[in-house]
Structures are given as C-alpha cells and as structure tokens.
Amino acid sequence: MASHGNQEAGWRCHGNLWSNLREVCDLLHIPAPAVSADEEVLFQHVRFKAGQRIHTIGQNFDTLYIVNSGFLKTVLIDEYGNEQVLSFPMKGDLLGIDGIHSLHHASEAVALSDCDIILMPYKTFAALGRSYAELEHAMFSVMSRELVREQSMIGMLSALSAEAKVARFLTNLGERFSQLGYSGKSFNLRMTRHEIGSYLGLTLETVSRTLSAFNEMGLISVDQREISLLDTNALKTLRRLPPAKARSKVTDKVSALVGKKLLPTWNAEAAVAA
C-alpha cells in the first residue's frame, strides 16, 4: 500500500491508487534503485472481488501482477474443465510470469478473497531493466523464487504420504502468514478443502479425513475454515497417522492427564474435539 506521504500523488486517475517504484520493491522485498523525481514511475492498483479472474489461459501477456493484499489461486484447466491448482499467491507474490515465454498466459489467476493487485506493464519493467541493471537482476531473483517454490512443492508431493502433505501444507502456510506479520499459529483458510486437495494431489475426502484426525490428536483445532496449529513440531515431522485405535488411546491418555491437571485444558479440548 502506498505510504501516507504519497497518498495525494498516488490517488490520481479517478481515485485509483498508485504506488511508486520504491513501494513496489519494498513489497517484493528487493532493493530499490535510486530514481530521480523527474523519472518517477507509478504503478496502478486494481481491485478484484472474490471469484474474479486476474488473467485467463490464452490471454495476451503484457503485464506482471504483484499482490498487495488478498489471497488467490493459480490454476490449469484441461479440455474437460478439470482444474489443477498450482499455487496460492498472497501479499508480495508476483504473478504472470507464465506468459513471458509465448506471450500468452498458460494458467489462470483467480481471487479467493477481495484483492488489491499492482499492475507492472512488461514494457515498463523491460525499460527499467535497461536503465537499472540491479533492478532487473532483483526482479529475475523474484521470478526464480516463485519457480523454486513450485519445484519444492513438486518434490514434496512425490516424497510424502497424504497425511504428511497436509501437515506440511499447514505449517508452510503458517510460516508464510508469520513472514507477512500475521499470526502463524491461527488463521483462516481462504481456499476450500477441494482446492487444497487439488494443490496436494489428494481427494477432498482425504483432506477432510486428515484434518479431522489432526484435530482428534490435538495437533490442530478446526472451526469451519479457521485453523489453529497446536503442535507445529509434530506436524513438521509427521510421516503417517497412527491407526484410528491408537489415536483413540492417545486421546484417552490426554484426557486422563488433564483430569490429573498434568496437561493444560486448551490442549485437551483440541485433542478431544471431533
């Protein structure tokens, strides 16, 4: 978001908000080049409602998109209309690089909540890159960061059990919220369980069953879309869930410990919640 000192300059063009290059670089966590006042470049913000598409498959590529606020998903859609979720971008993430190769977008970006997106015309980016080599290098680093994140996800999908995939997804999401200055322990899932399953390569039923098991074991607490991570260490190291009977024994043991006041009540409530 533009700083208060730049609000008047930023609210040009019929009330639309604009950000300068320094603010965009701060959002992307890259160093900003020194730009003189007469070279100041402004980037327009556009607001999208939940469900709106930021770009679609096959759309002509001419713009990079930077998430200033809100939550999105990027997806592939096959010829039968089936959707494969690729990522869940949030504040500070860069979208649209899939269009650089063919000058057409290969995926769709859809708002999962109301979003504020900053537009960076690719021609403007290219011109700035010619003027400021360090900016071009930093932007390529951001693009590389997005690719590394996707590759890490692919590696995780091939190596872990279904339960471990869901556990890592929750802890990774918590870490990203924490990096943005939000609570990394308690947050709302903006995506549906079906979308989580698509992202992880799991069925809706598997995701729901796994979340219920984590809830039963006291690893998380679930209240509709609100998730609280109660034991992040256990989630990070989890390989497979114990059998249902073993989980029941754990729950019984937790209840007994609480009865003897050897375990905090909040942990017990999480452990026995259905």
N, C-alpha and C positions, 0 to 999 in steps of 0.2 A: 504494500500500500504506500502511496506517496506520502512523504513526511508532511507535517503540518505547514512547515515553511514553504513548501512547494504547492500547497493546495490551490492558491489563486492562479498560479501559472498552469497548473495541471487541469483545472476544470474548464478547459476550452472546448470548442466543438460541441455546442449544445448540451453542456453539462456532463459530457463523458469524462471520466478520469483518465489522466495520462501519467506515465512515470518517465523519469529521465534515465540515462544510461547507468548512472551510479546506483540508482534504486534497483534497476533490473539486475545488475551484477551482485548487489547485496543479497537479493532474493535467491540467486543461483549459487551463492557462496563462492564467488570468484572475484579477484581483484579488478577494480575499475580503472581504465586508463584515464589520464588527465585530459579532460576535454575543455576547451575554452568556451566562454559563454556564447560566442557567435557560431560555434559548431554544435551547440546543444541539440541533441536528438531526443524526441519524445515518442513514447510507445503507448498506443491506445489500449485501454482496458475495455473488455466486452463482458457483459454478464450473461450467463446461461442459467436457465431454470433446470431443475432435476428432470432428467429424461431427454433433454435436448442434446443434439449431436454437435460436437465442435468441428469435426471433419468426418467425411464418409469415405468408404472404399471406392477408389476410382476417381475421387475428386482431384482436380488440378492442384498441384502443390505450388504454393507461392509464399507460405507463411509458416514460421515456427511459433509454437504456443507455449507460454510459461504460466504455470498455475500459481496465482496469487492467493487464492483461498478456495476451499471446497474440495470435493472428492470425485474422482472419475474412474472409469474403466476404459481400457483399450481392448478391442475385440477383433477377431477374424470371423467372418461369416461365410459358410460354404454355400454351394449351389442349392442346397436343400433348406437353407435358412438356419442351419445349426450354428450356434455361437460358441466360440472358444475364447475365453478371457485370457488376455496376455499380461495385463498389469493393472494395478490400482494406483494411478498417479495422485499425488496430493501436493500441498504447497511446496514450491521450489523445484518442482519437476518440469522437465522440458518435453513437449510433445511435438509430433510432426516430422521427426527425422526419417521416418519410414518413407516419406515422399521424395527424398533427395535423389535417390537412385534413378527412378523412372519419371520423375516429375509428376507422379500421381500417387495418392495415398494408398497404401496396401492394407490399412486397417482403419477401424472406426474408433473415435474417441467420444464417449458418452458421459454426460454429467450424472453422477449418482446423488448429488445434492446441488443446491444453488451454488454456482461457481463464479469467480472473478478471474478471467483469463487475460493475460497481456499478450498482445499481438506483436511479433517481431517479423516484419516482412523480410524474406530471404535476401532480396536485393540490398536492403539496408544492412543486414548482417554481413553480406559479402563486401560491401563498400567500407564498412567499419573495419573489417578484417584486413583490407588492403592498407588502411590508414594506421591501424594499431595491431601489429603482429601479435603482441602479448594477449590481446583480447581474443583474436582468432584462435590462438593456442588454448586459452582457457575455455572457450566455447566448445572446442573439439574434445576437451577433457570432460566436459559435462555430458556430451553425447556418448563418449566412451563409458562414462559412469552408468548411463542407462543400459548400455549393452552388457556390461559386466553384471549388473543386477539381474538381467534376464538370463544370462548364462548360468549364474549361480542358482537361479530358480530351476532351470532345466536339470542341473546336476543334482539338486535336492530331490526332484521328482523321480529320478531314476534310481536313487540310492536308499530311500527311506520307506518305511511302512506307512500305511494310510494314517494311522494314529500319530506317528511322528511328523508327518507332513502337516497335519492340522496344528499340532503343538508348535512347530517351528513357525508356521504362518502367524499364529497368535503372538508369539514372542517377538518376531520380526516386526510385526505391526506395532506392538507396544514400544519397541525401540525407536521406530520412526516417529511416533507421536511424541516420545520423550525428546528427541532431537529437535522437534519443532516447538518445544516449550510447553507441550500439553502433558497430561498425566499418561505415563506409560503403563500404569497398572489398571486403570479403569477407563474404558472408552466405549463409544457406540460403534457397532459395525454398520457402515453405510452400505455395504454390499449384502445381498441376500445369501443364504446358505447354498442356494443353487449356484450363484456366481462364484462363491468360494470353491465349490466342488469343481466347477469348470476350470478355474485357475489351477487347482491342485491335481486335476485329472481324477477326481473322485465323484461318486454319485451323491446326490442330495441326501439320500438315506444314510450313507456312510458318514458324511459330515455331521448330520444331526445326531446320529448314534454316538459318535466320538465326543462331541461336545457334552452330551448327556452323561457319558462315562467320566469325563474330566470333572464335571460338576459333582457327580456322585462321589468321586475320590477326594474332593476338596482341593483340586488343582486350580479350578476356576469357579466363579459363581456366574450364573446366567440369569438375566432378567430381560426377556424378549431379545432386543438387539444390544443391550448393554452387557459388556463382558468385564469382569474383574479378574485379573491374574493374581492368584493367591500363592502360587509356588512356582515362580519363573524358573528356578534352578531345575526342579523336577521336569518341567515342560521342555527345557532345552536339552536335557539328557535322556528323555523318554525314548525308548526304542519301540516297544509294543505294550499294549494294555494287558494287564493280568486278566485271567478268566473272570467271568462275572461272579462266580462263587468267591474267589479270592478278594475281589473288590468289596463284596458284602462283608467279609471278615474284617477288612481294613476299616470299613465304616463302623462296624460294631466296636472295634477296638478304640477308634477315635471317640465314640460316644461314651465308652467306659472311662476314658481318660478325662473327658470333660466332667463326668459325674464326680470324679475324684479331684477335680479342679487342677489337673496337671496339664491342661491344654486350654488356650483361650476360646471363649464361646464363639467368636466370629468364625474361627476355623472349623468348629464343629458344625455350625449352621451351613457353611459351604459344603462340608463333607457329606452331610445327610440330605441336602436338598435334592429333590428329584429333577 
